[in-house]
């Protein structure tokens, strides 16, 4: 029975990964900041699927939190599948956020992905087996969408995953590294960030279970990038191929009334 480690496991896409992997008879290490929610999740998974579940409380925005997960990734039993799912976003447009908040976002979305991948990959290469899923976003292909640091951080995750997964040493070892690029998905991320997406059309929302179903299928097929749903495949095609001048105005001010539907880069006002 293989072992999977999932960060950000108590809600949204991370929770769906944990549930799907448990049903597929993977033992699990679930990682998040809140101990009681991890314990509740672990108990549910043990009862429903009969798998072993380790609980690891860690704040990945801190060096110590990253180090505790790195220590587990280099311990035994070895981790066969790493899902770097933990992430955060900010409500206000750049530069009206605090610089410390921006640094915290980069610590979670970028530094933690780098460090955890760096910790687990050498042993995977040596064993000649292993899987890594790095959760990015369809906005990784946008030049300025959302008007925050979030898409830039997810662009890094995408480029990093392609570079590492495409390296000759990783490919020869049979290790797979895949970037997952979901669209707007029903999770707690937006609520925790204070972002109002009530104006977003229903057809733009994805279900977490379907996102994870598609991701795990694509991982087994050896794909390096997974974009769940036809509509977001089309969106990614547009972001990749349409002229940049057409895309640059598509920045959205979540702090404004109406949230998402406030296009027009450069028209932000500093929040009071």
N, C-alpha and C positions, 0 to 999 in steps of 0.2 A: 504494500500500500504506500503510495507516494505522499509527500508532505508539501503543503502549500502555505505560504505566508501572505496575508492580505493586510495592507495598511488602510486606514480609514474604513474599518470593517463594520462599524456599528450602524451605518445608514447608507441609503442610496445605492450606487453602483457597487461599492465595497461590500455591503451586506448581501446584495444579490450574488456577487462572486462567491462569497463564503457559503451561501446556501446551495448554489449550483455545484460547487466543488465538493461539498459534504455529501450531496446526493450522488455524486459520481465516486464516492468512497475514498476521497482524499482526506487524510488527517490534516489538521489545520493549526496554524498559529495566527490568531487574530490580534490586530494592533490598532489601538486608538487611544485617545487621551482620557476617556471617562471609564473608570474601573467598573462601576456597577452596570453600565450598559454592555460592556464586554462580557461580564459574567452572565448576564441575561441571555445574550446571543449564544455564548458557549453552551449554556444549559439547553437552549432550544435545539441547537445543532446536534448535541449528543443524544437528546431524546428522539429527534426525528430521524437521524441517520446512523446513529451508533458509532460515530467516528470519534477519534481522540481530538480534543481541542485544547490548545494552550492559550492562555490569556497573557498578553504583554501590553502593559500600560506605558505609553511613550508619547511625548510631545515632540513631533518631528520638526517643529520650528526651532528647537534648541539643539545644540551640539550634543548634549548629554542624552537627549531622547534618541537622536540618530545613532549614537554609539551603542545604546542598549539593544537596538534592533540589529545593528551590525554584528554585535556579539552573538546574537541568536542565529544569524545567517551563517556564521562561520563555525557554529557548534554542531554537535550531533544530537539527534539524527539530522542529516543534511536536508536542506530545502530544495525540492525539485521544481517548484513553481513559485516565482515571486510576482505579486501583483502590486505595483506601485500606484495606489489609487488615491491616497490622501492628498487633499488639495484645498486651496482657499482662494477667495476672490474678494475684492473691495467694492464698496458701493459707490464711492465718489470717483469722479474722473481725475486722472492725473493732470496737473500736479496739486490738486486740492486735497489730497490725502496727506497723512503724516509720513515722513520718510521712514520712520521706524516700522510703520505698518507695511510699507512697500518692501522693506527688507525682510519682514516676517513672511510675506507672501512668497518671495523668492526663495527663502529658506525651505519652505514646505514644498513648493511646486518644482523647484530646480535642485537645490542642494541635496535634499533628502533623496530624490530620484538618483542623482549622481552617486551619492555615498552608498546607498543600499545596493545599487547595481554593481558598484565597484567591489563591495564586500562579497557578493554571492557569485559573481561571474567566474573568477579563477577556478573555484572548485567544480563548477559546472563544466568548464572547458576540460579540466583534468579527467572528470568522470565521463566526458563525451556525451553528456545528456543534461537537459535543463531547459526551462522556459521562463521568460520574463515578459510581463505585460506592463507597459507604462501607459497610464491613462492620461491622454491629452484632451483635445477638443477640436471640433471642426473649425473653430475660430483660429486654430494654429496657422491656417493658410491665409487668413485675412491680413491686410496691411495695416489696419487700424481699428478694426471692429471692437466695440465695447468701450473704446476710449480709456482703457486702463492697462495696467501692466499684465493682467491675466492672459490675454492672447499671446503676448510676447513670451511669457513663461511657457506656455503650451507649444509655441513654435520651437522653443529650445528642446522640449521633451521630444517632439517629433524628429527634429534634426539629430538629436543625440541617439534616439532609438534606431534611426536609419543608419547612422554612421557605425554604431557598435554592432548592430545586427548584421550589417553588410560586410563587416571585416572578414578577411579570409580565414583568420584563426578561429573565429566564432563559427563561421559556416562549416569549416572542415570538421569541427568538433560535434556538429549536429545540434548545437544550441540555437534556440530560436528566441529572437527579441522582437516584439511587436508593439507598435503604438496603436492605441485604441482612440478613435476620434468620434465620440458621440456628439450629437446635437443637444438641444435643450431637453433635459431629462428630469423627471420628477424625483428630486432628491432634497435634502435639507440644506444644500449649499447656498442656494439663493436666499432662503429664509434666514439662515444664520448671518448672512452678509447684509441683511436689511434691504434686499433688492425686490422691488415689486414688479412681477411679470404677469399680472392679471390681464394685461392687454395683449398678451401673446396669443395668437390664434391656436386653437386646439390642435390643428393638424401639425404644428411644429413640435409638439411634445412627443417624447419617446418614453417607453416603459422600461424600467431598469432590467427586468427579467429578459426582455427581448434584446436589449443592448448586450447583456452578458451571454445570452445564447449565441448571438452573431459573433461575438468576440471569441468565444471558445471554439466555434466552428472554424473561424478564420485562422486561429492559432494552430489547430490541427492540420489545416491545409498548407501551413508554412507561409502564410502571408505576413508581410512585414508591417502593413498598415491595415487596420480594420475600421471601416466607416459603416455603422449600422444604418439600414434603411435606404431605400432608393432616393427619397427626397434629400437626404443629407449627402449622398453620393453626388447628386446633381449640384447641391450647394458647394461642395468641395471642388467639383469641376469648375464651377464659375469663379470661385476664389482663386483657383490656380491659373485660369486661362483668360479671364476677362481683363481688359486693360486696367492698369492700376488707377488711372485718373477717374474711372467710373466707380471704383471701390473705395477710394480714400474718403469721400464724404459720408460713408456709412459708419459713423461713430454714434453710439447711443448713450444718452445720459440717464443712468438709472436713478439718479437723485432727483430728476425732474418729474412732475406729475405725468402719469402715463408711462413712465419708465422706459421700456424698450422702444416705443414708437416716438423717439425724439431724434430723428436723423439730423446731421449737419455738424461736421467737425468744426471746432473753433468757436462754437456758439455757447459754451458753458459759462455759467456764472458761479462765482465762488459761493458755496453754501453758507447760509447765515448760522 
